[in-house]
Amino acid sequence: MNYWQRFQQEIIEPRNCTHCGACVGLNSELLAFQETENGPLPQLIDPSREDSDSNLPLAWAVCSGRGVPYPELYRRFNQEPKNWLLGPYQCLWTGFASQPDIRRRGASGGVISRTLMYLLETGRIEGAVVLKQGSPTPDRATPIIVTTPEAILAAAQSVYAVTPMLTILPEMAAFDGRLAFVGLPEQVAALRMLQLAGHPAAQKVVFVAGPYTGTNMYLGAVRAFLRSRGVSDRVAITELQWRAGEWPGYLQVKTADGQVFRAKKFYYNYLIPFYISRNCQITPDFTNELTDLSVGDAWSPQL
């Protein structure tokens, strides 16, 4: 059995794929993601290269859908955790970005956005890998490398649609300089395993941040929300924001016929049971334990 057959039988067919993107990022001429009812899944696009010069063995080794060796990664990147439910940590804080515009734009007080800006301004990094909503279409998101504070702020806010991040590995490898990386737990785990393997793109990452992650949703969630408001699937989406407005924010969708639809964060959570991604159901890591900085909303009545 070759590596692609193992991916099919042990990862894709039993729905163990975490959509991290590493397999496609390592084999961009061999594999591509295809949108399915089970989210974006890798597909073979060039069978002639399957058994020759592919990076499928490395992709198999770092696939977070096979499971993540958390104890080993703790020892290599952090420390043994005092609490195995929370993961290793040095300090726990409640805070926010001091600049009002950054705090308003960010989903969790703008902490990740402001930290990336600080790293860039102080010369500790030359770029940051982030997820940008609105590309390639208004209802999708895509990973990009940003190199200015303005670009960091433009990519602020949460994205609750399943988006493979590590497809950007070739661009990371070609980037001239040190990088920060912002990702979900499964993406961070794959990145850490790539760092241990000495992969050149992963080696450029000197700082890793990420959000607490409980739920992510498949592509149909937004369309289901619009259908509940009487909007046909034929009407195009022109703008989508998952956490628009003041914290905790609201889902905001603008359509081609000029309408604007909103739902408060707590209310559009009704979509989660119907469209929650499989990886969110099977991951043991909700606090992004392998990051340097993990950030979640402070759901405190006092705040």
Protein Blocks (a to p, Z undefined) as FASTA:
>chain_A
ZZklmmmmmmmmnopagolommmmmmmmlgccdddfkopadddfblmlmmmmbcklmmmm
mmmknopafklmmmmmmccdfblknopafbdcddddfblklmmmpmnlolmmmmmmmmmm
nopagbdcdddehiabfkbccddddfbfklmmmmgccdfbdcdfklmmmmmmmpgcdddd
dddfklmmmmmmmmmnopaklmmpmbdcddddfbdcdfklmmmmmmmnopafklccfbdc
fbgcjdebjaddddfkopacdddfklmmmmmmmmpcfklmmpcbfnopmbmbdcdddddf
kZZ
